[in-house]
Amino acid sequence: EFTSASSLRRHIQTLGATFADLGSSQGNSRRRLETVLIKAGMHNKVNKCFPVAIGLDISEDKLRICNGGSPFESGVLQKVSQAAAPGNSVASTKLPPLCVKADLRGLYSRSGSPKPLFDGAQMIDILEHINRPLSPAAVAAVPPSRLREVWNNTFDTSDHEMALSVWTAACVASRLVCVMEGPGFDGEERLQAHGFAPYYARWSGHTSHVNTTSMVAAIKQLPRARRAAKLVMLSRPITTAASKLILRLPPNASERACESTQRGRFALGCDRHAYGSKEEDMETRQVGRAFRFPKDPSAAAALDLTSIGIFERMVTVVAYDFDTETNTMSAATAAAILARGDRVLRGKPIFCELPGLRQPSLLPKECHSHIIKAAQKALNVTSVRSRMANAAQKARDTTSSKQHAWQHAKQHGQRTKHKGEPLKKKKP
């Protein structure tokens, strides 16, 4: 476990990692980040068989799973080995731990923090799991719809302070970029007033329902001395309560809490999945999993959610190396942003600002367009350079092959047309 920024810095420098994946859990998000960085042309400078991204977590069990997994996805494994020094491969290399135990909240804060640890950080589906437990005396004052009980503690989903402190620390610890993606909780209370909720808002493990209001407040509190492009957006709109992502709530408000120890929680819509999903179909076949209050398709279809603004996903980006004058950024930053796919390409920008501009000089949609175009341009330039480098290497390999053939012909007394190409013997 790393309890100081200096000890974690020494480990990262020894490893050669440049990106961090916070809340790596079983390691899947770290491997996906590794893939996009390698495809963008990045390799570990200490050892090209080492990963570019390191995972951070605080769970010993999850760290064991993460470190027991493959360092790379199968699609890039060969590419990494090809880039390695002659005679080296991932299979023959003794890899350092892929994930380590560290809590950035204790190492970084908004002020008085050490210099950044890594180029970038990402947090994917992690903030909703971070919250501080309520005291027994405070539980009674919280509406049941906001109560989540898990790990023998009770939480208030409207408390986002601890979750956002982790996000803030990740951004302060990053030189180039920090990115997060998670469930969308905007409009939750308005939707509950109609008797509905997204299935993921009913998970007992989702203890902090971070929304765009609290996220915008958090990124506005980042150190002003470090100018950055900042974006908070929602994506994948849910336009009707008839959506498979929407569940019906119990009519009685007192039954809307979700407690992981409550046996009847599944029948009340807690810890369920989207209608028709593979996970949901498996669960509904179990005894006691049928909904006590099934959704009426016609009534749900009649509820238009467009005016409420319900979205499945939320994405936040802070890009420190965005240049407003040239509309450029590094390939590393671009790769981390565009790795979010359609969730960052298409959606509704809620807040967006560019460094050096008097705000609001651009509408959020225009600002979002500037950031995305800069990211796409950065990766296109990198792709062109990569193709040119590959072509140059191929040309060198061809030349080397021809020179070898010429030397072979010379040693065996063969006549040649020109350097590198032996003459074919004429038929008698």
N, C-alpha and C positions, 0 to 999 in steps of 0.2 A: 504494500500500500504506500502511495506517495502522499505525504502530508505537507510538502512544501513545493513552491513553484521551482526552486532551484534544483531539487532532486528529480522532479519530473522533467525538467529541461535537459538535465544531463542524460537521462534515459532516452529521451526523444532524439537528442543529437547523436548518441551512440547507435541508436536504431536507424536513424536517417529518415524517419517519418516526417511528413510535412503537413498532414491533415489529421484531424481527430473526428471520430464518430462517437458522440456522447449517447450513453444508454444503449450500447451495442447489443446487449442481451445475448442471443445465441450467435451473433456475428454476421447475420445476413445483410444488415444495412451497411456494415463496414465493408463487406465484400462487394456490394453494389457500388459503393463510393469508390473503391479501389478500381473497379472496372472502368468507370467513366473517366477517372484521372489518367489511367494508362492509355485509354483510347485517345485522350487529348494530348498524348505525347510525353507524359510525365513518368519518370522512373526514379527509384531510390538511388541517391548519389553515393551512399555508403556501400551498398551492395545491391545490384540490380535484381537480385533474387529476393530481396527483402521487400515487404509491403510498403506502399507510400502512405497508407492510412493506418492509424492505430486506434483501437477501440478503448473507450473509457466506460467503466461501470462501477457500481458500489456493491453489487451482489456477488458473493463468492461462488454460488452455484452457477450463475450465468457466466461468470468469467471462466470457469472450468469448461463449460460447453463451448464458449467462444474460442478458447485456446486449443480445444481438441478438434476444431474444424479445419477445413481447407483454407489456406491463406488467400486463394484466388478462385474466381469462378472459372469453370472449365473453358469458357470461350477466350480467356486471356492468358491461361496458363502457359500455352506454347509460346505466345508472344513475349512473355516475361523471360522465359528460358532462352529464347533467340536473342534477346537484348543483353543477356548476361555475358560475362567474360568467357572466352573459349574454355571448354572443359567443365564449365559450371552449369547447373540447372537447379530448378526449385527442388526437385526430388533429392538431389545430392547435397543440398544446403541445410545446415542446422539453423532453423529460424528462431528468432527471439520471440517472446510472448506477443501474440497478436492483440491481446486486450489486457489492460492493467487496471488496478483499482485506484481511483482518484476522484475526489469531489472538488470540482473547480470553485464551488461557492466559498470554500475556506481559503482558496489560493488567490482569487481575483474578486475585486469589487469595482464599483463605479469610480472610486477615487483611491489614490495612493497605491495603485497596483503595480507590480513589476511589468517589464516589457513583455510583449506577446510571446507565446510559446510556439505557435505553429502558424502556417499560412492560412489555414481555414478550418472551420468546424461545422458540423451538421448535427441536427437533432431531428430525427424522424420518428413520429408517434411516441414521444417520450414525455413531453411536458404535462400531458393530461394525467400522468401517473404520479406526479410530484406534488405533495401538499403536506401541511403540518396538521397533526391530529387535533381535534377539539378536546377541551377539557370536559369531563362529565357534566359540569354545571352549565356549560355553554350549549350543549346538545339540544336542550329543550327549547331554546330560543330560535332555532333554525327550522324553517319549513321542511317537512318530510321530503318534498321533491328535490331538495338540495342535499340531503343526507346520503352519504355512501359509507358503508362499513366494510372494512377489509383489513386483514392482518391484525385483528383484535383492536383496531382503532376506528374512530368515527371521524368523517371529514365533511367539510362544507364546500360544495363544488364552486361556490362564488368566491372562494379565497384563492387568489392566483399569485400571491406575493412570493412564496417559496419557488414555485415553478418558474416564474419570470426572473428570479435571482440567478437561477442556473443558466437561463438563456443569456442574461446580461453578462455573466462571467465568461461564457463561451465567446461572446463577441469581443469582450475586452482582451481575451487571450489570443485572438486571431489577428494576424497582420493584414490579410487580404479580404476575407469574406467569412460571414457566418450565415447559415441557412437553416430554417426550420420548416417542417411540414407536419400537420396534425389534423385531427377532426375539426370540423367547423361547428361552433356552438352559438354563433350569432342568432338572435331571434328566438332563443330557447324558451324564454318565459312567455312570449306571445303565442308560441306554438302550444305550450302546455295549457294555456287558457282555453284553447280549442279542444283539449283532451288528447293531444298527440305529442310524440317525441321521436327523434331519430334513435334507431336501435342502439348506436354507440353511446348516446347520452345516458343510457340506462345500465351501463356496465358498472358493477360495484368497484372495479379497479380503476375506473376513470374518475379520480377524486378531485381533479381541478379542471373546470371547464373554461379554459383560457379562450377569450374571444378577441376580436379585432380592437375593441375599445381598450382593453388592458394591455394588449400587445403594442399598440401605437404609443400609449403612455410610457411603456418600458423603453422603447427605442428612442423616444425623445429625451430620455434621461441618460443616454450614453454620453461619454465625455465629448464635449463640443470641440475640443482641440483636434479631434480626429474626424475630419470631414469624410462623409460617405454618402453614397446613393442608398436610399432606404425605401423599402417597398413592403406593404402589407396588403394581401389580397385574398379574396375568397374564390373558390372554383367549384365546378360541378354543382350547379343549382338544382335544388329539389323543388319542383314547381307545383306539386299536388300531394295531398296527404295519401293519395292512392299509391304513391311510390312504395316499392318493396323495402325501402330504407326506413320508412315511417311506421311506428307501432302505436297502437291505441293505449292510452294510459288508464289505470283504474279510475273509475268515476269518483271514488272516495279519496280525497287528498291525503288522508292519513295512511294510505297504503302505497304511496308513491316513493317511499324510501327504498333503496336497494342495499341489502345486507348480504354479504357473501355467506354468512352462516345460516341464513333463513332458507329452509327447505322449499317453501312455497314461492320463492322469488321468481322462478321461471314462469310460473303460471300468471304472475303479475307483470311480466314483460321485462324482468331484469336479466342481465347477462345472456341476452338472446342475440341472434344474428339477423341479417336481412332475410325477408321472406323468400323462400325458394332457393336460398344459398345451400351449398353442400353441407356446411356446418349446421345450419338450421334444420335441414331435413334429417340429419343424424340425431339431433337433440329431440325433435318432436316425437320421434318413435319411442322415446323413453317414457316410463310411467311418471305421471304428474307434470309433464311438460306442456300439456295443452293449455292454450290461453283461456283464462277465466273470462276475459273481456275481448273476444275476437273483434277485429276491425270490420266494420260494415263497408264493403266496397263502394256502394253508391254514395253513402254519406261522406266517405273519404275523398271520393272523386270530386265531390261538390265543393271541397275546400281548396281554394286557390292560394298557394303559398307565395306567389310572386311578390305581393305587396309586403309580406313579412320579411322576406330575404333569407331563406334557409339554404345553406350551401353545405355540401358534404366535406369539403377540405379548406384549410387555411394554410397559406404559405407566407413566410416572412424572409426578407433578404436584406442584409447590410453589406454593401460592397465598398470597401475602403479604397480600392485602387481604380475606381471609376473616374475617368477624366472627362469633365463636362465639355471642355473646349474641343477635344478631338473625338468625343463619344467613343472612347476605347476602354478596355479593361484587359487584364491578363487572361491567358487561356485557362489557368487554374480556377480563377473566379468564375469564368464563363461556364466551365465544365460543372462546377458545383451548383450553379444556378439552373442550367438547362437539364441537369439530371432529374429535376422535378417534373419534366415532361409537360403534358397538357395542363397540369395544375398550375404551372407558372406562365405558360404560353397564352392560355385562354382563361378568362374569368373576369372578376370584378375588382379592380384595384380600389381599395378603401383609402389608403394613404400612400403617397409617393412623393419623394423629394430628391433633387439632385444637388450635389455639393456646389457651393459658390453662386447659386441662383437665389434671388430674392423670392421667397415663397409668399403666396402661391403664384408663380409665374407660369406654371404649366398645370393643366388639368391632370388628375391622377392617371387617366387613360393615356394621355400624351407622354407623361413621364415614364409610365410602364413601357411604352413602345420604345423609348430611347434606351432603356436598360436592356430590353430583349434584343434589339438590333445590335447593340454593342457586343452582347454575349455571342450572338450568332456570327458576327463578323470576326471576333477573336478566334472562334473555333474553326471558321472557314480558312483563315490565314494559316492557322496551325496545321490544318489538313493539307493545304497546298504545300507548305514547307515539308511536311512529312512525305508527301508523294514525291517531291523533288529530291529529298534525301534518299528515298528508296530507289528512285531512278538512277541517281548518281552511284549508289552502292551497286546496283545491278550492272551499270556500265563498268565499274571497277572490276566486278567479278568476271564479266565477259572478257575484258582486256586481259585479266590475269589468266583466264582459261586459254585464250589465244596464245599468250606468251608461253604458257606451259606446253601447248601443242607444238609451237615453233621450236622450242628447246628440245623436245622429244624427237622431232623430225631431224633436227641438226645432228643430235647424238647418233641417230641411226642412218645417217647418210642420205636422207631423202631430200630431193630438190623441192623448193617452195616457190609459189607464185609471188607471194610477198609475206612479210613477217607474220607468222602465226597460222598460215594455212598451207599445209603440205599439198603438193600436186598429186592428183589422182593418176595412178598408173594407166597407161594406154593399153587397150586390149590388143593382143597380137593379131 
